Amino acid sequence: MVEFGAVSIEWGTVLIRFFIFFMPLALVIACCLFILKRTATKQKAIDELEKRVAALEQQIKRPKS
């Protein structure tokens, strides 16, 4: 129990309030990290596709013998 003069608060109440206070913050941070990871994965896939396209273009430009 935490005592503030005439007012006292149970530890369970304090922990629940901290939990409720930090959950939206944690949710925002988790969403940002998810978006960054997803963007990085998509960019990696795009880079690999560009490499394949460049290789195919080089193969087409080679003279056939």
Predicted model as a PDB file, atoms N, CA, C, CB and O in Angstrom, pLDDT in the B-factor column:
MODEL        1                                                                  
ATOM      1  N   MET A   1       0.840  -1.170   0.000  1.00 66.00           N  
ATOM      2  CA  MET A   1       0.000   0.000   0.000  1.00 66.00           C  
ATOM      3  C   MET A   1       0.892   1.243   0.000  1.00 66.00           C  
ATOM      4  CB  MET A   1      -0.960  -0.007   1.217  1.00 66.00           C  
ATOM      5  O   MET A   1       1.880   1.298   0.732  1.00 66.00           O  
ATOM      6  N   VAL A   2       0.553   2.218  -0.803  1.00 64.00           N  
ATOM      7  CA  VAL A   2       1.268   3.487  -0.871  1.00 64.00           C  
ATOM      8  C   VAL A   2       0.441   4.520  -0.125  1.00 64.00           C  
ATOM      9  CB  VAL A   2       1.528   3.926  -2.355  1.00 64.00           C  
ATOM     10  O   VAL A   2      -0.756   4.663  -0.374  1.00 64.00           O  
ATOM     11  N   GLU A   3       1.077   5.239   0.789  1.00 68.00           N  
ATOM     12  CA  GLU A   3       0.334   6.208   1.603  1.00 68.00           C  
ATOM     13  C   GLU A   3       0.728   7.630   1.226  1.00 68.00           C  
ATOM     14  CB  GLU A   3       0.585   5.967   3.108  1.00 68.00           C  
ATOM     15  O   GLU A   3       1.914   7.958   1.182  1.00 68.00           O  
ATOM     16  N   PHE A   4      -0.237   8.452   0.962  1.00 68.00           N  
ATOM     17  CA  PHE A   4      -0.048   9.876   0.687  1.00 68.00           C  
ATOM     18  C   PHE A   4      -0.851  10.665   1.716  1.00 68.00           C  
ATOM     19  CB  PHE A   4      -0.487  10.244  -0.778  1.00 68.00           C  
ATOM     20  O   PHE A   4      -1.880  11.255   1.384  1.00 68.00           O  
ATOM     21  N   GLY A   5      -0.396  10.677   2.932  1.00 67.00           N  
ATOM     22  CA  GLY A   5      -1.135  11.378   3.979  1.00 67.00           C  
ATOM     23  C   GLY A   5      -2.435  10.668   4.270  1.00 67.00           C  
ATOM     24  O   GLY A   5      -2.426   9.542   4.768  1.00 67.00           O  
ATOM     25  N   ALA A   6      -3.544  11.297   3.972  1.00 66.00           N  
ATOM     26  CA  ALA A   6      -4.856  10.719   4.247  1.00 66.00           C  
ATOM     27  C   ALA A   6      -5.301   9.757   3.147  1.00 66.00           C  
ATOM     28  CB  ALA A   6      -5.886  11.822   4.413  1.00 66.00           C  
ATOM     29  O   ALA A   6      -6.288   9.038   3.306  1.00 66.00           O  
ATOM     30  N   VAL A   7      -4.565   9.748   2.024  1.00 68.00           N  
ATOM     31  CA  VAL A   7      -4.956   8.909   0.887  1.00 68.00           C  
ATOM     32  C   VAL A   7      -3.979   7.744   0.770  1.00 68.00           C  
ATOM     33  CB  VAL A   7      -4.993   9.737  -0.440  1.00 68.00           C  
ATOM     34  O   VAL A   7      -2.765   7.941   0.831  1.00 68.00           O  
ATOM     35  N   SER A   8      -4.492   6.564   0.606  1.00 69.00           N  
ATOM     36  CA  SER A   8      -3.635   5.396   0.390  1.00 69.00           C  
ATOM     37  C   SER A   8      -4.128   4.651  -0.847  1.00 69.00           C  
ATOM     38  CB  SER A   8      -3.630   4.456   1.644  1.00 69.00           C  
ATOM     39  O   SER A   8      -5.325   4.599  -1.128  1.00 69.00           O  
ATOM     40  N   ILE A   9      -3.185   4.085  -1.568  1.00 70.00           N  
ATOM     41  CA  ILE A   9      -3.506   3.379  -2.812  1.00 70.00           C  
ATOM     42  C   ILE A   9      -2.949   1.964  -2.705  1.00 70.00           C  
ATOM     43  CB  ILE A   9      -2.920   4.127  -4.069  1.00 70.00           C  
ATOM     44  O   ILE A   9      -1.812   1.766  -2.278  1.00 70.00           O  
ATOM     45  N   GLU A  10      -3.748   0.996  -3.090  1.00 78.00           N  
ATOM     46  CA  GLU A  10      -3.298  -0.393  -3.109  1.00 78.00           C  
ATOM     47  C   GLU A  10      -2.298  -0.586  -4.249  1.00 78.00           C  
ATOM     48  CB  GLU A  10      -4.503  -1.364  -3.262  1.00 78.00           C  
ATOM     49  O   GLU A  10      -2.397   0.071  -5.285  1.00 78.00           O  
ATOM     50  N   TRP A  11      -1.337  -1.488  -4.055  1.00 73.00           N  
ATOM     51  CA  TRP A  11      -0.336  -1.750  -5.090  1.00 73.00           C  
ATOM     52  C   TRP A  11      -0.992  -2.291  -6.358  1.00 73.00           C  
ATOM     53  CB  TRP A  11       0.721  -2.741  -4.578  1.00 73.00           C  
ATOM     54  O   TRP A  11      -0.563  -1.966  -7.465  1.00 73.00           O  
ATOM     55  N   GLY A  12      -2.017  -3.103  -6.205  1.00 78.00           N  
ATOM     56  CA  GLY A  12      -2.714  -3.633  -7.381  1.00 78.00           C  
ATOM     57  C   GLY A  12      -3.299  -2.526  -8.227  1.00 78.00           C  
ATOM     58  O   GLY A  12      -3.235  -2.583  -9.455  1.00 78.00           O  
ATOM     59  N   THR A  13      -3.869  -1.522  -7.590  1.00 81.00           N  
ATOM     60  CA  THR A  13      -4.438  -0.395  -8.315  1.00 81.00           C  
ATOM     61  C   THR A  13      -3.349   0.371  -9.057  1.00 81.00           C  
ATOM     62  CB  THR A  13      -5.186   0.538  -7.356  1.00 81.00           C  
ATOM     63  O   THR A  13      -3.534   0.773 -10.206  1.00 81.00           O  
ATOM     64  N   VAL A  14      -2.213   0.567  -8.393  1.00 79.00           N  
ATOM     65  CA  VAL A  14      -1.092   1.281  -9.026  1.00 79.00           C  
ATOM     66  C   VAL A  14      -0.596   0.507 -10.235  1.00 79.00           C  
ATOM     67  CB  VAL A  14       0.066   1.498  -8.021  1.00 79.00           C  
ATOM     68  O   VAL A  14      -0.366   1.089 -11.295  1.00 79.00           O  
ATOM     69  N   LEU A  15      -0.430  -0.791 -10.086  1.00 83.00           N  
ATOM     70  CA  LEU A  15       0.067  -1.600 -11.205  1.00 83.00           C  
ATOM     71  C   LEU A  15      -0.911  -1.602 -12.376  1.00 83.00           C  
ATOM     72  CB  LEU A  15       0.325  -3.035 -10.745  1.00 83.00           C  
ATOM     73  O   LEU A  15      -0.495  -1.525 -13.532  1.00 83.00           O  
ATOM     74  N   ILE A  16      -2.191  -1.688 -12.085  1.00 85.00           N  
ATOM     75  CA  ILE A  16      -3.195  -1.666 -13.157  1.00 85.00           C  
ATOM     76  C   ILE A  16      -3.182  -0.321 -13.865  1.00 85.00           C  
ATOM     77  CB  ILE A  16      -4.603  -1.959 -12.596  1.00 85.00           C  
ATOM     78  O   ILE A  16      -3.303  -0.269 -15.089  1.00 85.00           O  
ATOM     79  N   ARG A  17      -3.038   0.756 -13.125  1.00 85.00           N  
ATOM     80  CA  ARG A  17      -3.001   2.082 -13.764  1.00 85.00           C  
ATOM     81  C   ARG A  17      -1.762   2.247 -14.636  1.00 85.00           C  
ATOM     82  CB  ARG A  17      -3.037   3.189 -12.703  1.00 85.00           C  
ATOM     83  O   ARG A  17      -1.849   2.800 -15.732  1.00 85.00           O  
ATOM     84  N   PHE A  18      -0.605   1.772 -14.162  1.00 86.00           N  
ATOM     85  CA  PHE A  18       0.597   1.826 -14.996  1.00 86.00           C  
ATOM     86  C   PHE A  18       0.419   0.978 -16.248  1.00 86.00           C  
ATOM     87  CB  PHE A  18       1.828   1.352 -14.205  1.00 86.00           C  
ATOM     88  O   PHE A  18       0.810   1.384 -17.342  1.00 86.00           O  
ATOM     89  N   PHE A  19      -0.171  -0.198 -16.084  1.00 88.00           N  
ATOM     90  CA  PHE A  19      -0.405  -1.083 -17.221  1.00 88.00           C  
ATOM     91  C   PHE A  19      -1.302  -0.404 -18.252  1.00 88.00           C  
ATOM     92  CB  PHE A  19      -1.033  -2.406 -16.754  1.00 88.00           C  
ATOM     93  O   PHE A  19      -1.003  -0.418 -19.446  1.00 88.00           O  
ATOM     94  N   ILE A  20      -2.392   0.183 -17.794  1.00 89.00           N  
ATOM     95  CA  ILE A  20      -3.322   0.866 -18.697  1.00 89.00           C  
ATOM     96  C   ILE A  20      -2.650   2.081 -19.349  1.00 89.00           C  
ATOM     97  CB  ILE A  20      -4.593   1.304 -17.932  1.00 89.00           C  
ATOM     98  O   ILE A  20      -2.919   2.384 -20.512  1.00 89.00           O  
ATOM     99  N   PHE A  21      -1.788   2.769 -18.619  1.00 89.00           N  
ATOM    100  CA  PHE A  21      -1.102   3.939 -19.156  1.00 89.00           C  
ATOM    101  C   PHE A  21      -0.092   3.558 -20.232  1.00 89.00           C  
ATOM    102  CB  PHE A  21      -0.405   4.696 -18.038  1.00 89.00           C  
ATOM    103  O   PHE A  21       0.020   4.249 -21.245  1.00 89.00           O  
ATOM    104  N   PHE A  22       0.653   2.454 -20.023  1.00 93.00           N  
ATOM    105  CA  PHE A  22       1.723   2.096 -20.957  1.00 93.00           C  
ATOM    106  C   PHE A  22       1.268   1.221 -22.119  1.00 93.00           C  
ATOM    107  CB  PHE A  22       2.810   1.394 -20.218  1.00 93.00           C  
ATOM    108  O   PHE A  22       1.994   1.104 -23.107  1.00 93.00           O  
ATOM    109  N   MET A  23       0.102   0.608 -22.036  1.00 94.00           N  
ATOM    110  CA  MET A  23      -0.350  -0.252 -23.127  1.00 94.00           C  
ATOM    111  C   MET A  23      -0.551   0.506 -24.446  1.00 94.00           C  
ATOM    112  CB  MET A  23      -1.642  -0.931 -22.732  1.00 94.00           C  
ATOM    113  O   MET A  23      -0.096   0.013 -25.478  1.00 94.00           O  
ATOM    114  N   PRO A  24      -1.200   1.665 -24.474  1.00 93.00           N  
ATOM    115  CA  PRO A  24      -1.316   2.376 -25.762  1.00 93.00           C  
ATOM    116  C   PRO A  24       0.051   2.763 -26.328  1.00 93.00           C  
ATOM    117  CB  PRO A  24      -2.177   3.634 -25.595  1.00 93.00           C  
ATOM    118  O   PRO A  24       0.255   2.706 -27.541  1.00 93.00           O  
ATOM    119  N   LEU A  25       0.975   3.151 -25.472  1.00 94.00           N  
ATOM    120  CA  LEU A  25       2.319   3.493 -25.928  1.00 94.00           C  
ATOM    121  C   LEU A  25       3.008   2.267 -26.530  1.00 94.00           C  
ATOM    122  CB  LEU A  25       3.154   4.062 -24.765  1.00 94.00           C  
ATOM    123  O   LEU A  25       3.637   2.359 -27.583  1.00 94.00           O  
ATOM    124  N   ALA A  26       2.889   1.139 -25.869  1.00 96.00           N  
ATOM    125  CA  ALA A  26       3.482  -0.100 -26.385  1.00 96.00           C  
ATOM    126  C   ALA A  26       2.826  -0.507 -27.705  1.00 96.00           C  
ATOM    127  CB  ALA A  26       3.343  -1.236 -25.351  1.00 96.00           C  
ATOM    128  O   ALA A  26       3.501  -1.008 -28.604  1.00 96.00           O  
ATOM    129  N   LEU A  27       1.529  -0.296 -27.822  1.00 96.00           N  
ATOM    130  CA  LEU A  27       0.820  -0.635 -29.051  1.00 96.00           C  
ATOM    131  C   LEU A  27       1.305   0.224 -30.218  1.00 96.00           C  
ATOM    132  CB  LEU A  27      -0.692  -0.461 -28.859  1.00 96.00           C  
ATOM    133  O   LEU A  27       1.498  -0.284 -31.323  1.00 96.00           O  
ATOM    134  N   VAL A  28       1.500   1.500 -29.983  1.00 96.00           N  
ATOM    135  CA  VAL A  28       1.997   2.403 -31.033  1.00 96.00           C  
ATOM    136  C   VAL A  28       3.401   1.993 -31.459  1.00 96.00           C  
ATOM    137  CB  VAL A  28       1.996   3.874 -30.541  1.00 96.00           C  
ATOM    138  O   VAL A  28       3.696   1.947 -32.653  1.00 96.00           O  
ATOM    139  N   ILE A  29       4.263   1.698 -30.502  1.00 97.00           N  
ATOM    140  CA  ILE A  29       5.629   1.283 -30.825  1.00 97.00           C  
ATOM    141  C   ILE A  29       5.622  -0.032 -31.597  1.00 97.00           C  
ATOM    142  CB  ILE A  29       6.469   1.142 -29.543  1.00 97.00           C  
ATOM    143  O   ILE A  29       6.372  -0.183 -32.562  1.00 97.00           O  
ATOM    144  N   ALA A  30       4.787  -0.983 -31.187  1.00 97.00           N  
ATOM    145  CA  ALA A  30       4.703  -2.267 -31.889  1.00 97.00           C  
ATOM    146  C   ALA A  30       4.218  -2.078 -33.324  1.00 97.00           C  
ATOM    147  CB  ALA A  30       3.766  -3.226 -31.140  1.00 97.00           C  
ATOM    148  O   ALA A  30       4.729  -2.724 -34.238  1.00 97.00           O  
ATOM    149  N   CYS A  31       3.246  -1.208 -33.527  1.00 97.00           N  
ATOM    150  CA  CYS A  31       2.748  -0.940 -34.883  1.00 97.00           C  
ATOM    151  C   CYS A  31       3.834  -0.318 -35.755  1.00 97.00           C  
ATOM    152  CB  CYS A  31       1.523  -0.012 -34.832  1.00 97.00           C  
ATOM    153  O   CYS A  31       3.992  -0.692 -36.917  1.00 97.00           O  
ATOM    154  N   CYS A  32       4.575   0.622 -35.202  1.00 97.00           N  
ATOM    155  CA  CYS A  32       5.668   1.252 -35.962  1.00 97.00           C  
ATOM    156  C   CYS A  32       6.719   0.220 -36.354  1.00 97.00           C  
ATOM    157  CB  CYS A  32       6.320   2.384 -35.139  1.00 97.00           C  
ATOM    158  O   CYS A  32       7.183   0.211 -37.494  1.00 97.00           O  
ATOM    159  N   LEU A  33       7.098  -0.643 -35.423  1.00 97.00           N  
ATOM    160  CA  LEU A  33       8.090  -1.673 -35.730  1.00 97.00           C  
ATOM    161  C   LEU A  33       7.564  -2.648 -36.779  1.00 97.00           C  
ATOM    162  CB  LEU A  33       8.483  -2.430 -34.458  1.00 97.00           C  
ATOM    163  O   LEU A  33       8.319  -3.078 -37.651  1.00 97.00           O  
ATOM    164  N   PHE A  34       6.279  -3.005 -36.709  1.00 97.00           N  
ATOM    165  CA  PHE A  34       5.685  -3.906 -37.698  1.00 97.00           C  
ATOM    166  C   PHE A  34       5.709  -3.274 -39.081  1.00 97.00           C  
ATOM    167  CB  PHE A  34       4.244  -4.267 -37.307  1.00 97.00           C  
ATOM    168  O   PHE A  34       6.041  -3.937 -40.063  1.00 97.00           O  
ATOM    169  N   ILE A  35       5.363  -2.003 -39.160  1.00 97.00           N  
ATOM    170  CA  ILE A  35       5.346  -1.306 -40.452  1.00 97.00           C  
ATOM    171  C   ILE A  35       6.757  -1.203 -41.015  1.00 97.00           C  
ATOM    172  CB  ILE A  35       4.725   0.102 -40.307  1.00 97.00           C  
ATOM    173  O   ILE A  35       6.955  -1.416 -42.212  1.00 97.00           O  
ATOM    174  N   LEU A  36       7.736  -0.884 -40.185  1.00 96.00           N  
ATOM    175  CA  LEU A  36       9.115  -0.788 -40.659  1.00 96.00           C  
ATOM    176  C   LEU A  36       9.626  -2.134 -41.165  1.00 96.00           C  
ATOM    177  CB  LEU A  36      10.021  -0.272 -39.546  1.00 96.00           C  
ATOM    178  O   LEU A  36      10.289  -2.200 -42.200  1.00 96.00           O  
ATOM    179  N   LYS A  37       9.318  -3.204 -40.434  1.00 96.00           N  
ATOM    180  CA  LYS A  37       9.777  -4.530 -40.849  1.00 96.00           C  
ATOM    181  C   LYS A  37       9.116  -4.935 -42.160  1.00 96.00           C  
ATOM    182  CB  LYS A  37       9.479  -5.575 -39.756  1.00 96.00           C  
ATOM    183  O   LYS A  37       9.769  -5.486 -43.046  1.00 96.00           O  
ATOM    184  N   ARG A  38       7.824  -4.661 -42.282  1.00 96.00           N  
ATOM    185  CA  ARG A  38       7.094  -5.013 -43.501  1.00 96.00           C  
ATOM    186  C   ARG A  38       7.623  -4.225 -44.698  1.00 96.00           C  
ATOM    187  CB  ARG A  38       5.588  -4.754 -43.321  1.00 96.00           C  
ATOM    188  O   ARG A  38       7.760  -4.774 -45.791  1.00 96.00           O  
ATOM    189  N   THR A  39       7.921  -2.945 -44.496  1.00 97.00           N  
ATOM    190  CA  THR A  39       8.457  -2.111 -45.566  1.00 97.00           C  
ATOM    191  C   THR A  39       9.831  -2.620 -46.006  1.00 97.00           C  
ATOM    192  CB  THR A  39       8.551  -0.642 -45.108  1.00 97.00           C  
ATOM    193  O   THR A  39      10.135  -2.663 -47.199  1.00 97.00           O  
ATOM    194  N   ALA A  40      10.652  -3.001 -45.035  1.00 95.00           N  
ATOM    195  CA  ALA A  40      11.976  -3.521 -45.368  1.00 95.00           C  
ATOM    196  C   ALA A  40      11.867  -4.820 -46.154  1.00 95.00           C  
ATOM    197  CB  ALA A  40      12.801  -3.740 -44.096  1.00 95.00           C  
ATOM    198  O   ALA A  40      12.628  -5.038 -47.096  1.00 95.00           O  
ATOM    199  N   THR A  41      10.939  -5.678 -45.781  1.00 96.00           N  
ATOM    200  CA  THR A  41      10.748  -6.943 -46.498  1.00 96.00           C  
ATOM    201  C   THR A  41      10.284  -6.690 -47.930  1.00 96.00           C  
ATOM    202  CB  THR A  41       9.728  -7.833 -45.760  1.00 96.00           C  
ATOM    203  O   THR A  41      10.768  -7.325 -48.867  1.00 96.00           O  
ATOM    204  N   LYS A  42       9.351  -5.766 -48.095  1.00 96.00           N  
ATOM    205  CA  LYS A  42       8.865  -5.447 -49.444  1.00 96.00           C  
ATOM    206  C   LYS A  42       9.986  -4.853 -50.296  1.00 96.00           C  
ATOM    207  CB  LYS A  42       7.674  -4.464 -49.374  1.00 96.00           C  
ATOM    208  O   LYS A  42      10.104  -5.182 -51.476  1.00 96.00           O  
ATOM    209  N   GLN A  43      10.803  -3.988 -49.715  1.00 96.00           N  
ATOM    210  CA  GLN A  43      11.899  -3.371 -50.457  1.00 96.00           C  
ATOM    211  C   GLN A  43      12.911  -4.429 -50.890  1.00 96.00           C  
ATOM    212  CB  GLN A  43      12.588  -2.288 -49.605  1.00 96.00           C  
ATOM    213  O   GLN A  43      13.450  -4.360 -51.994  1.00 96.00           O  
ATOM    214  N   LYS A  44      13.167  -5.403 -50.026  1.00 96.00           N  
ATOM    215  CA  LYS A  44      14.098  -6.472 -50.371  1.00 96.00           C  
ATOM    216  C   LYS A  44      13.557  -7.282 -51.551  1.00 96.00           C  
ATOM    217  CB  LYS A  44      14.348  -7.390 -49.152  1.00 96.00           C  
ATOM    218  O   LYS A  44      14.308  -7.633 -52.461  1.00 96.00           O  
ATOM    219  N   ALA A  45      12.267  -7.575 -51.537  1.00 95.00           N  
ATOM    220  CA  ALA A  45      11.650  -8.321 -52.636  1.00 95.00           C  
ATOM    221  C   ALA A  45      11.719  -7.518 -53.933  1.00 95.00           C  
ATOM    222  CB  ALA A  45      10.186  -8.668 -52.302  1.00 95.00           C  
ATOM    223  O   ALA A  45      11.989  -8.079 -54.995  1.00 95.00           O  
ATOM    224  N   ILE A  46      11.478  -6.222 -53.854  1.00 96.00           N  
ATOM    225  CA  ILE A  46      11.549  -5.365 -55.047  1.00 96.00           C  
ATOM    226  C   ILE A  46      12.964  -5.351 -55.607  1.00 96.00           C  
ATOM    227  CB  ILE A  46      11.094  -3.924 -54.715  1.00 96.00           C  
ATOM    228  O   ILE A  46      13.148  -5.425 -56.822  1.00 96.00           O  
ATOM    229  N   ASP A  47      13.965  -5.258 -54.740  1.00 96.00           N  
ATOM    230  CA  ASP A  47      15.357  -5.269 -55.199  1.00 96.00           C  
ATOM    231  C   ASP A  47      15.702  -6.584 -55.901  1.00 96.00           C  
ATOM    232  CB  ASP A  47      16.309  -5.041 -54.015  1.00 96.00           C  
ATOM    233  O   ASP A  47      16.372  -6.580 -56.933  1.00 96.00           O  
ATOM    234  N   GLU A  48      15.246  -7.704 -55.344  1.00 96.00           N  
ATOM    235  CA  GLU A  48      15.507  -8.994 -55.978  1.00 96.00           C  
ATOM    236  C   GLU A  48      14.841  -9.086 -57.348  1.00 96.00           C  
ATOM    237  CB  GLU A  48      15.020 -10.132 -55.082  1.00 96.00           C  
ATOM    238  O   GLU A  48      15.432  -9.608 -58.293  1.00 96.00           O  
ATOM    239  N   LEU A  49      13.612  -8.580 -57.457  1.00 96.00           N  
ATOM    240  CA  LEU A  49      12.931  -8.593 -58.755  1.00 96.00           C  
ATOM    241  C   LEU A  49      13.650  -7.717 -59.768  1.00 96.00           C  
ATOM    242  CB  LEU A  49      11.486  -8.129 -58.603  1.00 96.00           C  
ATOM    243  O   LEU A  49      13.746  -8.077 -60.941  1.00 96.00           O  
ATOM    244  N   GLU A  50      14.157  -6.568 -59.325  1.00 96.00           N  
ATOM    245  CA  GLU A  50      14.899  -5.692 -60.237  1.00 96.00           C  
ATOM    246  C   GLU A  50      16.170  -6.377 -60.732  1.00 96.00           C  
ATOM    247  CB  GLU A  50      15.251  -4.363 -59.542  1.00 96.00           C  
ATOM    248  O   GLU A  50      16.548  -6.212 -61.892  1.00 96.00           O  
ATOM    249  N   LYS A  51      16.832  -7.145 -59.865  1.00 97.00           N  
ATOM    250  CA  LYS A  51      18.026  -7.886 -60.292  1.00 97.00           C  
ATOM    251  C   LYS A  51      17.657  -8.931 -61.344  1.00 97.00           C  
ATOM    252  CB  LYS A  51      18.708  -8.566 -59.080  1.00 97.00           C  
ATOM    253  O   LYS A  51      18.378  -9.112 -62.325  1.00 97.00           O  
ATOM    254  N   ARG A  52      16.531  -9.618 -61.136  1.00 96.00           N  
ATOM    255  CA  ARG A  52      16.088 -10.619 -62.118  1.00 96.00           C  
ATOM    256  C   ARG A  52      15.761  -9.973 -63.452  1.00 96.00           C  
ATOM    257  CB  ARG A  52      14.866 -11.380 -61.596  1.00 96.00           C  
ATOM    258  O   ARG A  52      16.122 -10.502 -64.503  1.00 96.00           O  
ATOM    259  N   VAL A  53      15.086  -8.845 -63.422  1.00 95.00           N  
ATOM    260  CA  VAL A  53      14.734  -8.137 -64.657  1.00 95.00           C  
ATOM    261  C   VAL A  53      15.998  -7.689 -65.378  1.00 95.00           C  
ATOM    262  CB  VAL A  53      13.824  -6.918 -64.355  1.00 95.00           C  
ATOM    263  O   VAL A  53      16.094  -7.812 -66.599  1.00 95.00           O  
ATOM    264  N   ALA A  54      16.969  -7.169 -64.630  1.00 94.00           N  
ATOM    265  CA  ALA A  54      18.221  -6.736 -65.254  1.00 94.00           C  
ATOM    266  C   ALA A  54      18.935  -7.920 -65.889  1.00 94.00           C  
ATOM    267  CB  ALA A  54      19.137  -6.055 -64.222  1.00 94.00           C  
ATOM    268  O   ALA A  54      19.478  -7.791 -66.986  1.00 94.00           O  
ATOM    269  N   ALA A  55      18.944  -9.068 -65.223  1.00 93.00           N  
ATOM    270  CA  ALA A  55      19.590 -10.260 -65.783  1.00 93.00           C  
ATOM    271  C   ALA A  55      18.867 -10.716 -67.053  1.00 93.00           C  
ATOM    272  CB  ALA A  55      19.615 -11.405 -64.741  1.00 93.00           C  
ATOM    273  O   ALA A  55      19.516 -11.092 -68.029  1.00 93.00           O  
ATOM    274  N   LEU A  56      17.554 -10.687 -67.051  1.00 92.00           N  
ATOM    275  CA  LEU A  56      16.800 -11.080 -68.244  1.00 92.00           C  
ATOM    276  C   LEU A  56      17.033 -10.102 -69.389  1.00 92.00           C  
ATOM    277  CB  LEU A  56      15.302 -11.167 -67.925  1.00 92.00           C  
ATOM    278  O   LEU A  56      17.131 -10.512 -70.546  1.00 92.00           O  
ATOM    279  N   GLU A  57      17.121  -8.814 -69.077  1.00 92.00           N  
ATOM    280  CA  GLU A  57      17.391  -7.824 -70.134  1.00 92.00           C  
ATOM    281  C   GLU A  57      18.778  -8.048 -70.738  1.00 92.00           C  
ATOM    282  CB  GLU A  57      17.280  -6.382 -69.571  1.00 92.00           C  
ATOM    283  O   GLU A  57      18.957  -7.925 -71.949  1.00 92.00           O  
ATOM    284  N   GLN A  58      19.749  -8.374 -69.900  1.00 91.00           N  
ATOM    285  CA  GLN A  58      21.090  -8.651 -70.423  1.00 91.00           C  
ATOM    286  C   GLN A  58      21.085  -9.898 -71.304  1.00 91.00           C  
ATOM    287  CB  GLN A  58      22.091  -8.824 -69.269  1.00 91.00           C  
ATOM    288  O   GLN A  58      21.773  -9.960 -72.323  1.00 91.00           O  
ATOM    289  N   GLN A  59      20.293 -10.892 -70.890  1.00 89.00           N  
ATOM    290  CA  GLN A  59      20.206 -12.112 -71.667  1.00 89.00           C  
ATOM    291  C   GLN A  59      19.558 -11.853 -73.032  1.00 89.00           C  
ATOM    292  CB  GLN A  59      19.420 -13.169 -70.897  1.00 89.00           C  
ATOM    293  O   GLN A  59      19.950 -12.458 -74.030  1.00 89.00           O  
ATOM    294  N   ILE A  60      18.588 -10.974 -73.076  1.00 88.00           N  
ATOM    295  CA  ILE A  60      17.920 -10.649 -74.348  1.00 88.00           C  
ATOM    296  C   ILE A  60      18.867  -9.849 -75.247  1.00 88.00           C  
ATOM    297  CB  ILE A  60      16.605  -9.846 -74.094  1.00 88.00           C  
ATOM    298  O   ILE A  60      18.863 -10.052 -76.462  1.00 88.00           O  
ATOM    299  N   LYS A  61      19.665  -8.958 -74.693  1.00 87.00           N  
ATOM    300  CA  LYS A  61      20.540  -8.100 -75.486  1.00 87.00           C  
ATOM    301  C   LYS A  61      21.733  -8.860 -76.065  1.00 87.00           C  
ATOM    302  CB  LYS A  61      21.032  -6.946 -74.641  1.00 87.00           C  
ATOM    303  O   LYS A  61      22.321  -8.401 -77.044  1.00 87.00           O  
ATOM    304  N   ARG A  62      22.106  -9.990 -75.499  1.00 82.00           N  
ATOM    305  CA  ARG A  62      23.241 -10.747 -76.015  1.00 82.00           C  
ATOM    306  C   ARG A  62      22.947 -11.245 -77.423  1.00 82.00           C  
ATOM    307  CB  ARG A  62      23.574 -11.928 -75.087  1.00 82.00           C  
ATOM    308  O   ARG A  62      21.853 -11.734 -77.705  1.00 82.00           O  
ATOM    309  N   PRO A  63      23.939 -11.116 -78.304  1.00 72.00           N  
ATOM    310  CA  PRO A  63      23.717 -11.646 -79.666  1.00 72.00           C  
ATOM    311  C   PRO A  63      23.678 -13.180 -79.633  1.00 72.00           C  
ATOM    312  CB  PRO A  63      24.839 -11.153 -80.644  1.00 72.00           C  
ATOM    313  O   PRO A  63      24.488 -13.827 -78.968  1.00 72.00           O  
ATOM    314  N   LYS A  64      22.730 -13.728 -80.358  1.00 69.00           N  
ATOM    315  CA  LYS A  64      22.600 -15.185 -80.412  1.00 69.00           C  
ATOM    316  C   LYS A  64      23.565 -15.732 -81.437  1.00 69.00           C  
ATOM    317  CB  LYS A  64      21.152 -15.608 -80.748  1.00 69.00           C  
ATOM    318  O   LYS A  64      23.676 -15.224 -82.553  1.00 69.00           O  
ATOM    319  N   SER A  65      24.267 -16.793 -81.028  1.00 58.00           N  
ATOM    320  CA  SER A  65      25.220 -17.369 -81.968  1.00 58.00           C  
ATOM    321  C   SER A  65      25.015 -18.842 -82.137  1.00 58.00           C  
ATOM    322  CB  SER A  65      26.623 -17.107 -81.523  1.00 58.00           C  
ATOM    323  O   SER A  65      25.740 -19.483 -82.898  1.00 58.00           O  
TER     324      SER A  65                                                      
ENDMDL                                                                          
END                                                                             
